[in-house]
Amino acid sequence: MTTAGRIAATVLVAAVLMGLTYVAARFLQAPTSPATPPPESPPGPDVVVTPGAGAAPAGTMTAKVEARTDGAPPAAGGVRAPAAGAAQASGGEPVAAAAAGAAAAGSAVPGDALSDEGLAMMRDRPFDAQKRLSQALRAGVGGGKVTQVHAALAALAEKLQLSDQRAATDTYSKAYQVASGDSLIAIGRRFQIPHELVMRLNRISTPAITAGQTLKVIQGPLHVEVLKGRRELQLWLDQVCLKVYPVAIGAKDKTPEGTFVVKNKLVNPPYQPQHKSKVEFREGGAPDNPLGTRWIDIGNHYGIHGTIDPTSIGRDVSEGCIRMHNKDVEEVFSMLVPGASKVIIRP
């Protein structure tokens, strides 16, 4: 074989070997690992119940959305029980336990479990029942229990704070011994309640009192909360709700929201609507006076008043004022102190 032939044969053999090497590398390599799956998305925000910041009085609970950082799944119903150390309910039991129980049971309304506890306490622990039912009202009570909770709170208030008896467990009721020179008005100022309420608590019909006489009083002031969405007015003494009343509110969302202070109170107020003819004027006490029997002034021409149209209660019909049945507004009127009592209007 010539030199040229040997070179050609060598090149051919090299080419064959290179082809075999490529085939082996392509088809005989070890299988590769599957692609690593992407990490799971972090949990979404979870609804938890936390105290409101600043706007609401002590004891108010508002819903707040917080992002979960512990990686744990949300509790049933989307409600996460507060951590250890949450505020204690009356009787030493944590409110969180009841909320967690409601979540575990699949309850859609956080206050239902609390209301069940409160109703069960009414016979043996009435003051604890009152506080627990008030907590239930703050947390939100299901439609089937609302009437029951309202009636129970009214009955407890009549038994505890608004009766002439002083229950040892009721920390809001006090015994006061009349001093020489005292008057019902002075005693009312001392405890921030109207003197009419002092008379009611002690079942006395005249302002005459004597030194050494023991009177029942409660430590005020009392406050009012209006929930526009529920068309209701709640009467609060510190952290307990005494009573709940139906109301009418402003048409087209005219009732303002916020915190107001009672400025003045009038019995049988005259009626002179703003921006209307003087022909609309009605004397106080007139049977066609639309303000009814009482006016509780909260400023800027807004107030809480009675009505001559009881069928309007529960509706959005006023010019912005809060309208009540006359018997209801008369009771609320007797509980509030100008310059001290607040009116908090919420959506």
MOQUI-V626255 format. One line per field, one symbol per residue. phi: phi as a letter, one per 30 degrees, with the letter a starting at -180 (. if undefined). burial: I if it has 16 or more other C-alpha atoms within 10 Angstrom, else O. Layout:
phi: ???
burial: ???
This chain:
phi: .dddddddddddddddddddddddddccddddddddddddddeddbdbcbddcidcdejdcbdbcbddcciddddeiiccdedejdeddejicddedddddddddiddcedddddddddddedcbddddddddddddddjcdedcedddddddddddddcdccdccdddddddbcbcdcdidbdddddddchbddddedddchccbddbbejdccdbbdcdcbbbccddchbccccchcbcdabbdbcbddhidddckcbcdcabbchddcbddibddddebddiddcdddicbbcdcjhicacbdacbddddjbcbddkdccbdeddddddedccceibdcbccce
burial: OOOOOOOOOOOOOOOOOOOOOOOOOOOOOOOOOOOOOOOOOOOOOIIIIIOOOOOIOOOIIOOOOOOIOOOOOIIOIOIIIIOOOOOOIOOOOIIIIIIIOIIOOOIIIIIIIIIIIIIOIIOOOIIIIIIIIIIIIIIIIIOOOIOOIIOIIIIIIIIIIIIIOIIOOOOIIIOOOIOOOOIIOOIIOOIIIIIIIIIIIIOOOOOOIOOOOOIIIIIIIIIIIIIIOOIIIIIIIIIIIIIIIIIIIIOOOOIIOOOIIIIOIOOIIIIIOOOOOOOOOIOIIOOOIIIIIIIIIIOOOIIIIIIIOOOIIIIIIIIIIIIIIIOIIIOIIIIIIIOOIIIIIIO
